[in-house]
Amino acid sequence: MDVRHASVDSPVGPLLVVAGDDALVGLYFQGYRYTPPPSAWGRRADTSADPVLAQAHSELGEYFAGKRQVFDVAAVTNGDEFQEQVWAQLREIPYGERITYATSRSSWAAGGSRSPWARPWGAIR
């Protein structure tokens, strides 16, 4: 996989954007506890010279400017079956709607244990 990264300025601070082949594979806040080690980020790339990073940079700018609600950049996740199910549910939350961890957990995984449910929330990438 051709992994590369760039830092993108945003109103919430610098964001680490990681691409792999033809898709976004990671987006992290500076200092985020689940950020992979720098050895996993791949080479540094110029956002203007890389189609995936350029699209992610542009769409993030539009989002923070209030002009975008849905992202079109290709993105892939890499988790176990349970994490993938949680991430799929999180992608269904409409723009501007807020839900709590407790609401989501109880509505989707009633009776599940807290630990496996909390990890995908914290490890969204």
All heavy atoms as an XYZ file, in Angstrom:
972
protein
N       0.859     -1.176      0.000
C       0.000      0.000      0.000
C       0.903      1.235      0.000
O       1.860      1.304      0.755
C      -0.915      0.003      1.232
C      -1.800      1.235      1.283
S      -2.858      1.431      2.750
C      -3.763     -0.078      2.808
N       0.581      2.200     -0.827
C       1.307      3.469     -0.884
C       0.731      4.410      0.173
O      -0.274      5.073     -0.051
C       1.184      4.089     -2.281
C       1.855      5.451     -2.375
O       2.786      5.718     -1.587
O       1.436      6.244     -3.237
N       1.360      4.440      1.342
C       0.870      5.260      2.455
C       1.642      6.569      2.477
O       2.862      6.588      2.365
C       1.033      4.524      3.801
C       0.509      5.369      4.952
C       0.317      3.177      3.761
N       0.901      7.662      2.625
C       1.510      8.985      2.726
C       0.642      9.868      3.587
O      -0.524      9.549      3.840
C       1.755      9.606      1.363
C       0.520      9.867      0.544
C       0.328      8.798     -0.501
N      -0.853      9.113     -1.313
C      -1.764      8.226     -1.624
N      -1.688      7.006     -1.161
N      -2.771      8.561     -2.387
N       1.206     10.993      4.041
C       0.470     11.845      4.968
C       0.773     13.314      4.722
O       1.743     13.662      4.055
C       0.825     11.487      6.409
C       2.187     11.954      6.819
N       3.340     11.263      6.506
C       2.597     13.049      7.501
C       4.386     11.903      6.978
N       3.971     12.997      7.592
N      -0.086     14.135      5.296
C       0.101     15.582      5.268
C      -0.557     16.159      6.510
O      -1.455     15.547      7.091
C      -0.522     16.193      4.016
N      -0.107     17.336      6.900
C      -0.742     18.074      7.989
C      -1.605     19.159      7.360
O      -1.163     19.863      6.455
C       0.320     18.695      8.890
O      -0.299     19.408      9.943
N      -2.838     19.246      7.829
C      -3.787     20.222      7.288
C      -4.233     21.129      8.426
O      -4.663     20.646      9.478
C      -5.010     19.498      6.669
C      -6.087     20.482      6.267
C      -4.580     18.634      5.494
N      -4.106     22.431      8.237
C      -4.583     23.383      9.238
C      -6.107     23.418      9.219
O      -6.726     23.294      8.168
C      -4.038     24.782      8.964
C      -2.548     24.879      9.230
O      -2.049     24.163     10.118
O      -1.867     25.668      8.543
N      -6.691     23.580     10.399
C      -8.147     23.658     10.504
C      -8.498     24.549     11.696
O      -7.646     24.814     12.539
C      -8.751     22.266     10.695
O      -8.648     21.854     12.039
N      -9.765     24.959     11.791
C     -10.184     25.759     12.948
C     -10.063     25.030     14.282
O     -10.065     25.652     15.333
C     -11.646     26.080     12.649
C     -11.813     25.883     11.194
C     -10.821     24.838     10.800
N      -9.953     23.702     14.256
C      -9.815     22.925     15.488
C      -8.367     22.500     15.728
O      -8.100     21.662     16.582
C     -10.760     21.694     15.505
C     -12.216     22.135     15.488
C     -10.458     20.757     14.344
N      -7.459     23.073     14.981
C      -6.043     22.753     15.106
C      -5.571     21.909     13.946
O      -6.350     21.516     13.082
N      -4.272     21.619     13.920
C      -3.725     20.822     12.822
C      -4.318     19.416     12.810
O      -4.520     18.809     13.856
C      -2.232     20.769     13.104
C      -1.973     21.689     14.233
C      -3.274     22.016     14.888
N      -4.587     18.925     11.617
C      -5.098     17.572     11.438
C      -4.073     16.762     10.652
O      -3.529     17.240      9.652
C      -6.422     17.585     10.670
C      -7.574     18.342     11.318
C      -8.760     18.443     10.367
C      -7.982     17.662     12.614
N      -3.820     15.556     11.080
C      -2.971     14.625     10.351
C      -3.880     13.852      9.413
O      -4.816     13.182      9.863
C      -2.257     13.677     11.310
C      -1.499     12.512     10.677
C      -0.336     13.022      9.821
C      -1.007     11.562     11.754
N      -3.621     13.953      8.118
C      -4.422     13.260      7.106
C      -3.535     12.182      6.492
O      -2.443     12.479      6.001
C      -4.919     14.244      6.025
C      -5.786     13.532      5.015
C      -5.671     15.402      6.658
N      -3.988     10.932      6.528
C      -3.205      9.805      6.024
C      -3.978      9.134      4.893
O      -5.164      8.828      5.033
C      -2.910      8.780      7.144
C      -2.024      7.648      6.616
C      -2.259      9.450      8.349
N      -3.288      8.933      3.777
C      -3.898      8.268      2.621
C      -3.155      6.974      2.357
O      -1.957      6.860      2.613
C      -3.829      9.171      1.396
N      -3.887      6.002      1.849
C      -3.308      4.729      1.435
C      -3.862      4.382      0.078
O      -5.079      4.315     -0.090
N      -3.003      4.228     -0.896
C      -3.420      4.007     -2.278
C      -4.403      5.094     -2.695
O      -4.050      6.260     -2.707
C      -3.976      2.596     -2.476
C      -2.908      1.516     -2.294
O      -1.718      1.804     -2.553
O      -3.250      0.394     -1.879
N      -5.652      4.724     -2.990
C      -6.627      5.686     -3.525
C      -7.696      6.097     -2.519
O      -8.806      6.462     -2.914
C      -7.306      5.100     -4.770
C      -6.318      4.876     -5.905
O      -5.348      5.663     -6.005
O      -6.488      3.916     -6.673
N      -7.388      6.027     -1.226
C      -8.408      6.352     -0.225
C      -7.778      6.957      1.031
O      -6.605      6.737      1.331
C      -9.196      5.100      0.160
N      -8.597      7.672      1.751
C      -8.225      8.197      3.054
C      -8.255      7.033      4.040
O      -9.225      6.273      4.075
C      -9.239      9.269      3.462
C      -8.970     10.085      4.702
C      -7.761     10.982      4.486
C     -10.188     10.928      5.036
N      -7.187      6.868      4.827
C      -7.147      5.772      5.801
C      -7.016      6.270      7.232
O      -7.101      5.485      8.170
C      -6.032      4.745      5.484
C      -6.278      4.075      4.140
C      -4.659      5.392      5.531
N      -6.815      7.582      7.411
C      -6.715      8.114      8.761
C      -6.853      9.615      8.783
O      -6.436     10.308      7.858
N      -7.496     10.105      9.832
C      -7.642     11.537     10.070
C      -7.590     11.720     11.579
O      -8.428     11.178     12.302
C      -8.978     12.043      9.512
C      -9.281     13.520      9.705
C      -8.287     14.382      8.943
C     -10.696     13.825      9.229
N      -6.580     12.456     12.061
C      -6.328     12.525     13.494
C      -6.134     13.962     13.963
O      -5.475     14.750     13.288
C      -5.061     11.736     13.852
C      -5.083     10.323     13.344
C      -4.531      9.997     12.111
C      -5.661      9.311     14.096
C      -4.564      8.694     11.638
C      -5.699      8.010     13.635
C      -5.146      7.709     12.393
O      -5.182      6.420     11.935
N      -6.672     14.274     15.138
C      -6.371     15.532     15.813
C      -4.956     15.431     16.374
O      -4.524     14.349     16.774
C      -7.338     15.778     16.978
C      -8.744     16.051     16.562
C      -9.717     15.074     16.669
C      -9.095     17.292     16.069
C     -11.018     15.326     16.297
C     -10.401     17.558     15.698
C     -11.366     16.579     15.808
N      -4.271     16.561     16.434
C      -2.944     16.590     17.031
C      -3.037     16.123     18.489
O      -3.891     16.569     19.242
C      -2.376     17.999     16.969
C      -0.975     18.101     17.483
C      -0.401     19.499     17.292
O      -1.081     20.428     16.880
N       0.864     19.652     17.598
N      -2.185     15.170     18.869
C      -2.163     14.672     20.243
C      -3.204     13.618     20.554
O      -3.313     13.166     21.694
N      -3.977     13.187     19.561
C      -5.012     12.177     19.775
C      -4.367     10.874     20.241
O      -3.381     10.418     19.666
C      -5.786     11.985     18.481
C      -6.880     10.955     18.534
C      -7.957     11.100     19.397
C      -6.841      9.843     17.706
C      -8.969     10.157     19.439
C      -7.855      8.898     17.735
C      -8.908      9.061     18.605
O      -9.911      8.129     18.644
N      -4.917     10.265     21.258
C      -4.263      9.114     21.888
C      -4.196      7.862     21.016
O      -3.386      6.985     21.258
C      -4.900      8.799     23.225
C      -6.263      8.179     23.161
C      -6.843      8.035     24.525
N      -7.210      6.643     24.759
C      -7.813      6.223     25.829
N      -8.080      7.055     26.795
N      -8.129      4.974     25.975
N      -5.038      7.731     20.015
C      -4.997      6.553     19.146
C      -4.261      6.808     17.832
O      -4.323      5.994     16.928
C      -6.410      6.049     18.843
C      -7.094      5.429     20.041
C      -8.141      6.081     20.665
C      -6.673      4.207     20.551
C      -8.770      5.518     21.769
C      -7.300      3.642     21.658
C      -8.344      4.308     22.253
O      -8.969      3.748     23.347
N      -3.569      7.934     17.729
C      -2.798      8.200     16.519
C      -1.708      7.144     16.397
O      -0.977      6.892     17.351
C      -2.153      9.603     16.583
O      -3.194     10.565     16.733
C      -1.370      9.899     15.318
N      -1.600      6.527     15.223
C      -0.541      5.529     15.064
C       0.837      6.193     15.115
O       0.956      7.408     14.930
C      -0.816      4.927     13.684
C      -1.702      5.884     12.992
C      -2.414      6.684     14.033
N       1.871      5.396     15.324
C       3.217      5.979     15.375
C       3.610      6.547     14.007
O       3.113      6.082     12.973
C       4.109      4.791     15.755
C       3.344      3.586     15.348
C       1.888      3.942     15.480
N       4.494      7.547     13.993
C       4.905      8.165     12.729
C       5.386      7.172     11.674
O       5.213      7.412     10.478
C       6.025      9.120     13.147
C       5.673      9.493     14.557
C       5.093      8.238     15.144
N       5.924      6.056     12.094
C       6.382      5.049     11.118
C       5.231      4.487     10.280
O       5.453      3.949      9.199
C       7.117      3.918     11.835
O       6.257      3.269     12.761
N       3.999      4.619     10.762
C       2.829      4.111     10.038
C       2.197      5.165      9.128
O       1.265      4.853      8.390
C       1.787      3.592     11.026
N       2.678      6.394      9.175
C       2.074      7.471      8.385
C       2.529      7.473      6.936
O       1.948      8.177      6.108
C       2.397      8.838      8.979
C       2.002      9.060     10.387
C       1.212      8.260     11.178
C       2.386     10.163     11.201
N       1.089      8.800     12.417
C       1.801      9.976     12.467
C       3.164     11.290     10.985
C       1.963     10.874     13.503
C       3.341     12.184     12.022
C       2.736     11.983     13.269
N       3.589      6.754      6.631
C       4.135      6.788      5.282
C       4.910      8.075      5.049
O       5.185      8.836      5.973
N       5.216      8.299      3.806
C       6.017      9.484      3.458
C       5.174     10.748      3.562
O       3.954     10.706      3.421
C       6.587      9.333      2.059
C       5.513      9.226      0.980
C       6.096      9.001     -0.408
N       5.072      8.575     -1.328
C       4.185      9.377     -1.914
N       4.207     10.665     -1.668
N       3.276      8.893     -2.740
N       5.855     11.871      3.779
C       5.172     13.174      3.777
C       4.885     13.520      2.318
O       5.724     13.352      1.454
C       6.041     14.247      4.411
C       5.361     15.624      4.405
C       6.178     16.677      5.123
N       6.238     16.454      6.554
C       5.271     16.807      7.412
N       4.178     17.394      6.977
N       5.404     16.585      8.701
N       3.684     14.005      2.075
C       3.288     14.364      0.708
C       2.723     15.773      0.688
O       2.191     16.258      1.693
C       2.258     13.372      0.181
N       2.806     16.392     -0.443
C       2.241     17.724     -0.657
C       0.767     17.541     -1.019
O       0.451     16.832     -1.984
C       3.002     18.409     -1.785
C       2.499     19.804     -2.096
O       1.521     20.264     -1.469
O       3.093     20.437     -2.981
N      -0.129     18.167     -0.266
C      -1.562     17.971     -0.538
C      -1.941     18.379     -1.958
O      -2.818     17.768     -2.546
C      -2.448     18.749      0.458
O      -2.099     20.117      0.424
C      -2.315     18.197      1.857
N      -1.279     19.379     -2.510
C      -1.653     19.825     -3.854
C      -1.196     18.846     -4.937
O      -1.725     18.860     -6.043
C      -1.080     21.214     -4.145
O       0.330     21.178     -4.117
N      -0.237     17.971     -4.623
C       0.286     17.038     -5.614
C      -0.291     15.633     -5.486
O       0.009     14.766     -6.301
C       1.805     16.975     -5.498
N      -1.115     15.396     -4.481
C      -1.662     14.064     -4.229
C      -3.179     14.136     -4.326
O      -3.814     14.868     -3.567
C      -1.238     13.593     -2.836
C      -1.705     12.184     -2.546
O      -2.911     11.993     -2.234
O      -0.880     11.275     -2.623
N      -3.796     13.399     -5.254
C      -5.251     13.519     -5.455
C      -6.099     13.246     -4.216
O      -7.047     13.973     -3.944
C      -5.555     12.499     -6.557
C      -4.253     12.198     -7.205
C      -3.182     12.464     -6.187
N      -5.772     12.210     -3.449
C      -6.574     11.875     -2.259
C      -6.401     12.943     -1.187
O      -7.385     13.441     -0.621
C      -6.212     10.481     -1.698
C      -6.979     10.201     -0.417
C      -6.491      9.397     -2.729
N      -5.153     13.313     -0.909
C      -4.908     14.328      0.110
C      -5.470     15.687     -0.311
O      -6.004     16.421      0.525
C      -3.412     14.435      0.405
C      -2.773     13.190      1.041
C      -1.261     13.343      1.129
C      -3.375     12.898      2.401
N      -5.389     15.998     -1.600
C      -5.937     17.274     -2.098
C      -7.453     17.307     -1.912
O      -8.015     18.317     -1.476
C      -5.574     17.475     -3.569
N      -8.126     16.199     -2.246
C      -9.577     16.152     -2.087
C      -9.965     16.241     -0.615
O     -10.891     16.973     -0.253
C     -10.157     14.887     -2.718
C     -11.675     14.842     -2.657
C     -12.266     13.625     -3.342
O     -11.548     12.800     -3.922
N     -13.582     13.497     -3.271
N      -9.255     15.515      0.238
C      -9.551     15.570      1.675
C      -9.341     16.984      2.204
O     -10.185     17.509      2.947
C      -8.679     14.578      2.443
N      -8.252     17.627      1.816
C      -7.952     18.993      2.256
C      -9.049     19.951      1.802
O      -9.558     20.761      2.596
C      -6.590     19.410      1.699
C      -6.136     20.743      2.165
N      -5.428     21.594      1.367
C      -6.284     21.396      3.344
C      -5.159     22.708      2.028
N      -5.674     22.604      3.228
N      -9.457     19.841      0.562
C     -10.509     20.707      0.023
C     -11.843     20.487      0.737
O     -12.523     21.445      1.133
C     -10.668     20.438     -1.478
O     -11.745     21.153     -2.003
N     -12.223     19.241      0.911
C     -13.503     18.933      1.548
C     -13.513     19.329      3.022
O     -14.536     19.793      3.529
C     -13.850     17.456      1.363
C     -14.170     17.127     -0.089
C     -14.614     15.689     -0.311
O     -14.905     14.972      0.664
O     -14.681     15.299     -1.490
N     -12.389     19.167      3.711
C     -12.317     19.619      5.101
C     -12.486     21.134      5.167
O     -13.197     21.650      6.038
C     -10.994     19.194      5.741
C     -10.888     17.724      6.119
C      -9.436     17.343      6.384
C     -11.767     17.411      7.320
N     -11.853     21.858      4.250
C     -12.005     23.314      4.200
C     -13.451     23.718      3.987
O     -13.965     24.633      4.646
N     -14.125     23.037      3.069
C     -15.534     23.316      2.804
C     -16.390     23.004      4.026
O     -17.318     23.747      4.358
C     -16.017     22.501      1.600
C     -15.384     22.914      0.287
C     -15.642     21.917     -0.828
O     -16.300     20.872     -0.593
O     -15.168     22.175     -1.955
N     -16.090     21.900      4.687
C     -16.842     21.509      5.883
C     -16.715     22.577      6.965
O     -17.715     23.023      7.528
C     -16.338     20.152      6.396
C     -16.958     19.745      7.706
C     -18.221     19.162      7.740
C     -16.298     19.952      8.911
C     -18.811     18.796      8.945
C     -16.883     19.589     10.115
C     -18.129     19.013     10.129
O     -18.705     18.665     11.316
N     -15.492     22.991      7.253
C     -15.284     23.980      8.308
C     -15.828     25.353      7.925
O     -16.122     26.162      8.804
C     -13.809     24.054      8.706
C     -13.357     22.868      9.517
C     -12.380     22.022      9.040
C     -13.918     22.600     10.758
C     -11.964     20.921      9.782
C     -13.516     21.508     11.506
C     -12.536     20.665     11.022
N     -15.995     25.599      6.634
C     -16.588     26.859      6.172
C     -18.117     26.783      6.146
O     -18.782     27.757      5.791
C     -16.058     27.214      4.779
N     -18.681     25.627      6.518
C     -20.134     25.459      6.532
C     -20.729     25.190      5.165
O     -21.939     25.303      4.975
N     -19.899     24.793      4.194
C     -20.378     24.574      2.825
C     -20.480     23.103      2.451
O     -20.830     22.786      1.326
C     -19.442     25.286      1.832
C     -19.420     26.786      2.026
C     -18.442     27.442      1.079
C     -18.403     28.939      1.328
N     -17.385     29.601      0.526
N     -20.165     22.216      3.361
C     -20.217     20.778      3.072
C     -20.761     20.038      4.272
O     -20.376     20.301      5.403
C     -18.819     20.267      2.719
C     -18.762     18.759      2.510
C     -17.409     18.306      2.016
N     -17.186     18.677      0.633
C     -17.617     17.963     -0.408
N     -18.293     16.858     -0.223
N     -17.355     18.366     -1.629
N     -21.654     19.070      4.000
C     -22.212     18.240      5.065
C     -21.862     16.766      4.882
O     -21.949     15.983      5.817
C     -23.727     18.395      5.114
C     -24.165     19.796      5.459
C     -25.675     19.926      5.537
O     -26.416     18.971      5.357
N     -26.139     21.132      5.801
N     -21.501     16.378      3.678
C     -21.182     14.989      3.355
C     -19.831     14.975      2.640
O     -19.583     15.815      1.774
C     -22.267     14.376      2.440
C     -21.900     12.972      2.002
C     -23.622     14.383      3.134
N     -18.995     14.032      2.994
C     -17.682     13.910      2.367
C     -17.732     12.908      1.225
O     -18.344     11.844      1.353
C     -16.634     13.501      3.399
C     -16.326     14.590      4.384
C     -17.089     14.761      5.525
C     -15.289     15.472      4.146
C     -16.827     15.780      6.422
C     -15.014     16.505      5.031
C     -15.782     16.655      6.173
N     -17.082     13.258      0.127
C     -17.038     12.386     -1.041
C     -15.709     11.662     -1.202
O     -15.616     10.714     -1.966
C     -17.314     13.202     -2.314
C     -18.707     13.814     -2.310
O     -19.667     13.129     -1.899
O     -18.843     14.986     -2.718
N     -14.677     12.127     -0.500
C     -13.375     11.480     -0.613
C     -13.508     10.015     -0.200
O     -14.195      9.691      0.775
C     -12.303     12.215      0.237
C     -12.610     12.153      1.717
C     -10.910     11.700     -0.072
N     -12.899      9.138     -0.987
C     -12.940      7.713     -0.649
C     -12.227      7.504      0.680
O     -11.171      8.082      0.930
C     -12.263      6.898     -1.744
N     -12.826      6.707      1.549
C     -12.235      6.429      2.856
C     -12.454      4.957      3.192
O     -13.502      4.395      2.858
C     -12.867      7.309      3.932
N     -11.462      4.362      3.826
C     -11.585      2.969      4.245
C     -11.245      2.864      5.728
O     -10.435      3.628      6.245
C     -10.682      2.014      3.424
C     -11.100      1.978      1.975
C      -9.230      2.385      3.537
N     -11.877      1.932      6.395
C     -11.580      1.643      7.785
C     -10.968      0.255      7.855
O     -11.135     -0.561      6.937
C     -12.844      1.716      8.660
O     -13.845      0.860      8.099
C     -13.377      3.135      8.726
N     -10.282     -0.019      8.934
C      -9.622     -1.309      9.084
C      -9.763     -1.751     10.534
O      -8.895     -1.494     11.359
C      -8.147     -1.205      8.684
C      -7.455     -2.542      8.724
O      -8.085     -3.581      8.655
N      -6.143     -2.520      8.852
N     -10.879     -2.378     10.836
C     -11.117     -2.843     12.196
C     -11.644     -4.252     12.197
O     -11.864     -4.852     11.141
N     -11.888     -4.767     13.386
C     -12.489     -6.091     13.467
C     -13.980     -5.968     13.121
O     -14.485     -4.868     12.881
C     -12.256     -6.731     14.841
C     -12.873     -5.949     15.997
O     -13.926     -5.294     15.814
O     -12.307     -6.005     17.109
N     -14.683     -7.072     13.086
C     -16.087     -7.065     12.672
C     -16.932     -6.120     13.526
O     -17.758     -5.359     13.015
C     -16.661     -8.484     12.725
C     -18.108     -8.557     12.272
C     -18.683     -9.970     12.350
O     -17.926    -10.928     12.591
O     -19.902    -10.085     12.163
N     -16.718     -6.138     14.830
C     -17.504     -5.290     15.713
C     -17.212     -3.815     15.469
O     -18.120     -2.999     15.367
C     -17.227     -5.647     17.180
C     -18.058     -4.838     18.134
C     -19.394     -5.148     18.331
C     -17.517     -3.750     18.790
C     -20.177     -4.390     19.197
C     -18.291     -2.991     19.662
C     -19.623     -3.314     19.860
N     -15.927     -3.454     15.347
C     -15.571     -2.060     15.081
C     -16.193     -1.582     13.769
O     -16.726     -0.470     13.693
C     -14.051     -1.891     15.029
C     -13.397     -2.030     16.384
C     -11.885     -2.069     16.273
O     -11.325     -2.688     15.374
N     -11.223     -1.406     17.207
N     -16.140     -2.408     12.760
C     -16.722     -2.029     11.465
C     -18.227     -1.793     11.591
O     -18.774     -0.873     10.981
C     -16.429     -3.090     10.404
C     -14.957     -3.215     10.032
C     -14.370     -2.005      9.326
O     -15.128     -1.217      8.711
O     -13.139     -1.835      9.383
N     -18.919     -2.590     12.416
C     -20.353     -2.393     12.628
C     -20.621     -1.063     13.329
O     -21.549     -0.341     12.965
C     -20.946     -3.541     13.449
C     -21.009     -4.846     12.697
C     -21.438     -6.000     13.584
O     -21.523     -5.884     14.801
N     -21.708     -7.147     12.962
N     -19.811     -0.739     14.326
C     -19.985      0.528     15.038
C     -19.713      1.694     14.096
O     -20.472      2.654     14.034
C     -19.081      0.595     16.293
C     -19.133      1.982     16.922
C     -19.504     -0.470     17.298
N     -18.628      1.623     13.334
C     -18.301      2.709     12.406
C     -19.397      2.890     11.364
O     -19.723      4.005     10.980
C     -16.950      2.469     11.755
C     -15.797      2.599     12.711
C     -15.723      3.432     13.797
C     -14.576      1.883     12.679
N     -14.513      3.267     14.431
C     -13.793      2.328     13.774
C     -14.044      0.906     11.840
C     -12.518      1.835     14.027
C     -12.775      0.421     12.107
C     -12.033      0.879     13.183
N     -19.981      1.785     10.910
C     -21.090      1.891      9.951
C     -22.262      2.637     10.581
O     -22.899      3.476      9.933
C     -21.520      0.496      9.475
N     -22.549      2.355     11.848
C     -23.637      3.055     12.520
C     -23.308      4.534     12.684
O     -24.163      5.396     12.480
C     -23.930      2.447     13.891
C     -25.097      3.163     14.558
C     -25.195      2.920     16.040
O     -24.246      2.473     16.671
N     -26.345      3.234     16.600
N     -22.080      4.844     13.036
C     -21.695      6.246     13.216
C     -21.817      7.028     11.904
O     -22.167      8.206     11.913
C     -20.267      6.338     13.761
C     -20.075      5.822     15.181
C     -18.605      5.853     15.570
C     -20.913      6.605     16.180
N     -21.554      6.366     10.778
C     -21.692      7.045      9.477
C     -23.139      7.391      9.154
O     -23.404      8.216      8.281
C     -21.088      6.179      8.371
C     -19.570      6.173      8.376
C     -19.001      5.508      7.131
N     -19.224      4.074      7.099
C     -18.407      3.158      7.619
N     -17.296      3.531      8.222
N     -18.690      1.882      7.523
N     -24.073      6.771      9.842
C     -25.498      7.027      9.601
C     -26.041      8.215     10.396
O     -27.185      8.602     10.206
C     -26.320      5.772      9.925
C     -25.974      4.581      9.044
C     -26.226      4.862      7.574
O     -27.280      5.454      7.242
O     -25.355      4.509      6.757
N     -25.255      8.787     11.282
C     -25.723      9.938     12.068
C     -25.805     11.138     11.135
O     -24.806     11.523     10.526
C     -24.766     10.242     13.243
C     -24.666      9.025     14.168
C     -25.249     11.477     14.007
C     -23.554      9.132     15.200
N     -26.975     11.743     10.988
C     -27.123     12.878     10.068
C     -26.303     14.097     10.509
O     -26.055     14.295     11.702
C     -28.622     13.203     10.134
C     -29.268     11.993     10.708
C     -28.238     11.349     11.597
N     -25.916     14.888      9.538
C     -25.174     16.114      9.792
C     -25.941     16.977     10.793
O     -27.151     17.152     10.685
C     -24.986     16.889      8.483
C     -24.330     18.230      8.664
C     -22.952     18.329      8.752
C     -25.083     19.389      8.759
C     -22.328     19.555      8.921
C     -24.473     20.628      8.929
C     -23.095     20.690      9.006
O     -22.487     21.909      9.182
N     -25.237     17.494     11.759
C     -25.836     18.399     12.736
C     -26.546     17.713     13.881
O     -26.913     18.353     14.857
N     -26.762     16.419     13.785
C     -27.430     15.692     14.871
C     -26.367     15.186     15.833
O     -25.318     14.709     15.431
C     -28.224     14.506     14.316
C     -29.024     13.790     15.373
C     -29.912     12.711     14.785
O     -30.504     12.942     13.724
O     -30.004     11.646     15.405
N     -26.661     15.328     17.106
C     -25.746     14.827     18.131
C     -26.402     13.675     18.857
O     -27.577     13.729     19.180
C     -25.391     15.921     19.122
C     -24.557     17.017     18.498
C     -24.064     17.981     19.518
N     -25.175     18.664     20.176
C     -25.046     19.433     21.237
N     -23.888     19.606     21.794
N     -26.093     20.028     21.761
N     -25.620     12.651     19.082
C     -26.085     11.549     19.923
C     -24.997     11.301     20.955
O     -23.834     11.625     20.738
C     -26.390     10.263     19.130
C     -25.117      9.694     18.506
C     -27.456     10.510     18.081
C     -25.312      8.293     17.987
N     -25.400     10.737     22.051
C     -24.421     10.427     23.093
C     -23.945      8.997     22.930
O     -24.606      8.163     22.299
C     -25.033     10.591     24.495
O     -26.060      9.602     24.657
C     -25.598     11.995     24.692
N     -22.845      8.726     23.536
C     -22.313      7.373     23.586
C     -23.363      6.429     24.158
O     -23.641      5.369     23.612
C     -21.034      7.407     24.431
C     -20.561      6.073     24.934
C     -19.759      5.265     24.147
C     -20.915      5.623     26.198
C     -19.312      4.046     24.607
C     -20.475      4.414     26.667
C     -19.676      3.622     25.873
O     -19.243      2.418     26.331
N     -23.994      6.840     25.266
C     -24.984      5.985     25.936
C     -26.187      5.732     25.048
O     -26.683      4.611     24.964
C     -25.408      6.619     27.252
N     -26.674      6.768     24.360
C     -27.832      6.608     23.481
C     -27.516      5.653     22.347
O     -28.279      4.746     22.049
C     -28.268      7.969     22.900
O     -28.592      8.839     23.967
C     -29.441      7.816     21.965
N     -26.371      5.847     21.733
C     -25.997      4.994     20.613
C     -25.803      3.555     21.063
O     -26.292      2.630     20.434
C     -24.721      5.525     19.968
O     -24.393      4.748     18.861
N     -25.111      3.377     22.160
C     -24.851      2.028     22.660
C     -26.158      1.325     23.010
O     -26.373      0.182     22.650
C     -23.935      2.081     23.882
C     -23.648      0.702     24.435
C     -22.676      0.781     25.609
N     -22.550     -0.528     26.201
C     -23.230     -0.945     27.247
N     -24.096     -0.157     27.839
N     -23.064     -2.153     27.724
N     -27.044      2.026     23.697
C     -28.279      1.368     24.127
C     -29.220      1.104     22.956
O     -29.927      0.117     22.946
C     -28.980      2.190     25.204
O     -29.419      3.419     24.683
N     -29.212      1.967     21.960
C     -30.129      1.763     20.839
C     -29.631      0.695     19.875
O     -30.411      0.058     19.192
C     -30.349      3.073     20.076
O     -29.163      3.465     19.424
N     -28.323      0.487     19.831
C     -27.787     -0.447     18.854
C     -27.323     -1.760     19.459
O     -27.499     -2.811     18.882
C     -26.612      0.205     18.125
C     -26.071     -0.626     17.028
C     -26.587     -0.800     15.788
C     -24.901     -1.438     17.069
N     -25.809     -1.650     15.053
C     -24.768     -2.052     15.822
C     -23.956     -1.690     18.053
C     -23.721     -2.910     15.520
C     -22.910     -2.543     17.748
C     -22.802     -3.141     16.500
N     -26.722     -1.678     20.630
C     -26.107     -2.879     21.191
C     -26.571     -3.118     22.624
O     -25.769     -3.260     23.522
C     -24.596     -2.754     21.139
N     -27.853     -3.127     22.829
C     -28.377     -3.341     24.176
C     -27.804     -4.625     24.751
O     -27.780     -5.659     24.103
C     -29.899     -3.415     24.133
N     -27.307     -4.489     25.963
C     -26.752     -5.654     26.621
C     -25.287     -5.893     26.347
O     -24.687     -6.760     26.949
N     -24.697     -5.137     25.411
C     -23.274     -5.321     25.119
C     -22.420     -4.761     26.238
O     -22.860     -3.943     27.023
N     -21.201     -5.208     26.317
C     -20.317     -4.685     27.362
C     -19.742     -3.340     26.937
O     -19.634     -3.050     25.754
C     -19.199     -5.680     27.648
O     -18.334     -5.755     26.550
N     -19.366     -2.550     27.894
C     -18.893     -1.190     27.623
C     -17.575     -1.183     26.860
O     -17.375     -0.424     25.939
C     -18.739     -0.431     28.931
C     -18.210      0.950     28.714
C     -17.974      1.642     30.023
N     -17.243      2.857     29.755
C     -17.520      4.013     30.253
N     -18.521      4.128     31.086
N     -16.821      5.065     29.966
N     -16.648     -2.031     27.239
C     -15.319     -1.996     26.656
C     -15.304     -2.148     25.141
O     -14.734     -1.326     24.457
C     -14.462     -3.083     27.266
O     -13.454     -2.543     28.015
N     -15.910     -3.203     24.577
C     -15.825     -3.328     23.128
C     -16.575     -2.209     22.415
O     -16.265     -1.868     21.292
C     -16.445     -4.675     22.823
C     -16.850     -5.275     24.093
C     -16.544     -4.323     25.212
N     -17.591     -1.634     23.061
C     -18.349     -0.550     22.418
C     -17.552      0.741     22.442
O     -17.532      1.494     21.476
C     -19.683     -0.379     23.120
C     -20.520      0.688     22.519
C     -20.794      1.906     23.029
C     -21.176      0.642     21.252
N     -21.579      2.625     22.175
C     -21.833      1.873     21.086
C     -21.282     -0.299     20.249
C     -22.582      2.180     19.948
C     -22.030      0.001     19.119
C     -22.670      1.216     18.986
N     -16.859      1.027     23.537
C     -16.139      2.291     23.676
C     -14.925      2.354     22.753
O     -14.605      3.406     22.225
C     -15.689      2.479     25.117
N     -14.238      1.286     22.526
C     -13.007      1.319     21.743
C     -13.233      1.864     20.333
O     -12.497      2.726     19.901
C     -12.374     -0.073     21.684
C     -11.125     -0.090     20.829
C      -9.926     -0.573     21.576
N      -8.686     -0.710     20.899
C      -8.124      0.078     20.026
N      -8.750      1.123     19.587
N      -6.926     -0.147     19.537
N     -14.230      1.396     19.565
C     -14.404      1.964     18.227
C     -14.742      3.456     18.249
O     -14.340      4.198     17.364
C     -15.562      1.165     17.636
C     -15.641     -0.072     18.423
C     -15.135      0.285     19.793
N     -15.477      3.904     19.273
C     -15.781      5.351     19.375
C     -14.487      6.121     19.509
O     -14.290      7.145     18.890
C     -16.669      5.625     20.595
C     -18.121      5.484     20.315
C     -18.815      4.321     20.251
C     -19.057      6.517     20.055
N     -20.125      4.590     19.988
C     -20.307      5.921     19.873
C     -18.957      7.910     19.979
C     -21.450      6.648     19.596
C     -20.111      8.630     19.720
C     -21.336      8.011     19.523
N     -13.575      5.632     20.337
C     -12.326      6.341     20.572
C     -11.324      6.179     19.459
O     -10.440      6.986     19.281
N     -11.458      5.114     18.688
C     -10.465      4.831     17.662
C     -10.931      5.188     16.260
O     -10.349      4.728     15.292
C     -10.098      3.342     17.721
N     -11.951      5.990     16.136
C     -12.394      6.399     14.803
C     -11.229      7.046     14.082
O     -10.584      7.941     14.585
C     -13.586      7.393     14.898
C     -14.812      6.666     15.380
C     -13.853      8.062     13.560
C     -15.332      5.594     14.479
N     -10.971      6.590     12.896
C      -9.887      7.169     12.124
C     -10.305      7.343     10.700
O     -11.027      6.669     10.135
C      -8.613      6.387     12.134
C      -8.589      5.107     12.876
C      -7.236      4.453     12.757
N      -7.349      3.101     13.097
C      -6.921      2.581     14.223
N      -6.328      3.303     15.092
N      -7.043      1.320     14.469
